[in-house]
Structure formats: structure tokens, C-alpha cells
Amino acid sequence: MAEALEATSKFLTFAQMIYILLIINLFTFVVFGLDKRLAVKHKRRVPEITLLGLTLTGGSVGAALGMLIFRHKVSKVSFLLKWVAIILIQAAGIYFFEKYR
């Protein structure tokens, strides 16, 4: 896995990776806001798996800000546990990537 990440980093500069993460986080934030708006209007919602998938793909900060600013999904314990599990997996991934690269 580290080899794959290392190969990817050869093609993308640090600045490009930051821009990609900013876009993913902004998109995740907007989707959380949209889901909250749909919930208030009692309309068809964004599936939780989509929200968690966006978080997993790098939108952790956008998800956290969306949850705090829109007060969305903060009282649903099952969602929070899954969200925290994703954050822990990402933290472990970063730790092991830095330790063994």
C-alpha cells in the first residue's frame, strides 16, 4: 500500500493533493448541508452510506464542519460511531504511512 501511495505522490505535487482534499471536503460539507435541508423539508434524503463514503474518501474535515454547523447527524449515535471509526482508520493509515515509508 505504501508503494501505491508513493507512486501516486510521484505524479501529484503536495499542492495538488491539498487542492484535491479541499475540493473533496468542500463537496462533503455541501452534501451534509443539502441532506440537512432535505431532512427539514421532509424530502428524500442522501443515504448515510454516501455521507460516510464521502468522509472515508478524505472529506473528514468537511463532514465534521457540516455536522457542527448544520447540527446534522450529531444526535444519531450509530452514525457517530461509524464516523469515529472512519476517523480512527484514517489516523491509523496516516500513522503507518509515515512510520513505514
Backbone torsions as a table, in degrees:
resi	resn	phi	psi	omega
1	MET	NA	-41.9	179.3
2	ALA	-61.3	-35.2	178.7
3	GLU	-65.5	-39.0	179.0
4	ALA	-66.0	-42.8	177.9
5	LEU	-66.3	-37.9	178.6
6	GLU	-65.7	-40.3	177.9
7	ALA	-64.7	-39.5	178.1
8	THR	-64.9	-41.0	-177.8
9	SER	-67.9	-18.7	175.9
10	LYS	-71.4	-27.2	-177.7
11	PHE	-91.7	-24.8	-179.0
12	LEU	-114.6	137.1	174.6
13	THR	-80.2	168.0	178.3
14	PHE	-59.5	-43.1	-179.1
15	ALA	-62.5	-40.8	178.5
16	GLN	-63.7	-40.8	178.0
17	MET	-63.9	-39.1	177.6
18	ILE	-63.3	-43.7	178.4
19	TYR	-61.7	-42.0	178.8
20	ILE	-62.4	-44.7	178.2
21	LEU	-64.1	-38.5	177.2
22	LEU	-62.2	-42.4	179.3
23	ILE	-65.1	-45.3	179.0
24	ILE	-60.6	-43.8	-179.1
25	ASN	-68.3	-39.1	177.3
26	LEU	-64.1	-43.6	178.5
27	PHE	-62.3	-43.6	179.1
28	THR	-61.7	-44.2	178.1
29	PHE	-58.2	-45.9	-179.3
30	VAL	-64.2	-41.1	-179.7
31	VAL	-65.4	-39.5	176.1
32	PHE	-62.5	-42.0	177.7
33	GLY	-64.2	-42.0	177.8
34	LEU	-62.1	-43.2	179.8
35	ASP	-63.2	-39.3	177.7
36	LYS	-63.6	-42.5	179.6
37	ARG	-63.4	-42.3	177.7
38	LEU	-64.0	-36.6	178.9
39	ALA	-64.6	-43.2	-179.6
40	VAL	-63.9	-37.0	-178.6
41	LYS	-85.8	3.3	-180.0
42	HIS	56.6	43.2	178.2
43	LYS	-110.0	175.4	179.6
44	ARG	-59.9	131.9	-171.3
45	ARG	-98.0	165.4	171.4
46	VAL	-76.2	129.9	-179.4
47	PRO	-61.5	145.2	178.8
48	GLU	-58.3	-35.7	-179.3
49	ILE	-62.4	-32.6	176.7
50	THR	-68.8	-44.8	178.8
51	LEU	-61.9	-43.9	179.6
52	LEU	-70.2	-35.4	177.5
53	GLY	-64.3	-41.4	176.5
54	LEU	-63.5	-38.3	177.0
55	THR	-63.0	-44.6	-177.9
56	LEU	-65.5	-34.6	-177.3
57	THR	-76.5	2.2	176.7
58	GLY	124.1	3.1	-178.0
59	GLY	-93.5	32.7	-176.2
60	SER	-62.9	-43.4	-179.0
61	VAL	-68.2	-43.1	177.6
62	GLY	-61.8	-39.1	177.9
63	ALA	-66.0	-44.8	-179.9
64	ALA	-61.9	-45.1	178.7
65	LEU	-65.4	-39.7	177.7
66	GLY	-63.0	-40.0	178.9
67	MET	-66.3	-40.8	-177.7
68	LEU	-75.9	-48.0	-175.3
69	ILE	-70.3	-44.1	-178.6
70	PHE	-88.6	-2.9	-176.3
71	ARG	51.4	51.4	-173.4
72	HIS	-117.2	128.9	177.6
73	LYS	68.1	13.5	-177.7
74	VAL	-82.1	-16.0	179.6
75	SER	-105.7	0.0	179.6
76	LYS	-93.9	102.3	-172.0
77	VAL	-61.2	-42.1	-177.7
78	SER	-62.6	-39.5	178.1
79	PHE	-67.2	-43.8	-179.7
80	LEU	-61.6	-39.1	178.7
81	LEU	-64.8	-42.2	177.2
82	LYS	-65.1	-40.6	179.3
83	TRP	-63.1	-45.3	178.4
84	VAL	-63.5	-39.1	177.8
85	ALA	-60.8	-41.0	177.6
86	ILE	-63.0	-43.8	179.6
87	ILE	-62.1	-42.2	179.0
88	LEU	-65.5	-39.7	177.2
89	ILE	-63.2	-43.0	178.8
90	GLN	-64.8	-41.9	179.1
91	ALA	-63.1	-41.8	177.8
92	ALA	-64.7	-40.4	178.1
93	GLY	-61.5	-43.6	178.1
94	ILE	-64.8	-43.1	179.8
95	TYR	-59.3	-50.6	-177.9
96	PHE	-68.8	-34.5	176.2
97	PHE	-62.9	-45.0	179.6
98	GLU	-68.7	-35.7	-176.9
99	LYS	-73.3	-37.3	-171.7
100	TYR	-111.1	13.6	179.2
101	ARG	-84.9	NA	NA
